[in-house]
Amino acid sequence: MTPQQQAKTFFFECNAVGYFSGEELPTIPGRYHYTPYRGAGHYKLGVALDAHGPQRCYYLVAGQRYHFTVRSLRSGGFLDLVDFSPSI
């Protein structure tokens, strides 16, 4: 994993899910392209979305968690995201 990928990685339940492909990390509701990691994080997020609907995830900036809600995983590597907030 490159430092750029690591800086754009997001997590579900402390497991890495994937990384955002855009220049900036998402901060407003919308559809965002990402590259999934093969592993527990991506799998668990998919299962939780199917079973329970939208799920909270986060990414890190300078050690601070920024949370957001994943409403859905779309084909072609896109996420529908809403409800952004820094950790309190």
URCORUR-V864724 format. One record per backbone hydrogen bond with DSSP energy under -0.5 kcal/mol. CO is the residue of the C=O (numbers start at 1). NH is the residue of the N-H. If there is no record, write none. Layout:
BEGIN
CO:NH, CO:NH
END
This chain:
BEGIN
2:6, 3:7, 4:8, 5:8, 6:9, 8:20, 9:60, 10:17, 10:18, 11:58, 12:15, 15:12, 16:41, 16:42, 17:37, 18:10, 19:35, 30:81, 32:79, 33:21, 33:22, 34:36, 35:19, 37:39, 39:43, 40:44, 41:45, 42:46, 43:47, 44:48, 45:49, 46:50, 47:51, 48:52, 48:53, 49:53, 55:70, 57:68, 58:11, 59:66, 61:64, 64:61, 65:67, 65:87, 66:59, 67:85, 68:57, 69:71, 69:82, 70:55, 72:74, 72:80, 74:77, 74:78, 77:34, 78:74, 79:32, 79:81, 80:71, 80:72, 81:30, 82:69, 85:67
END
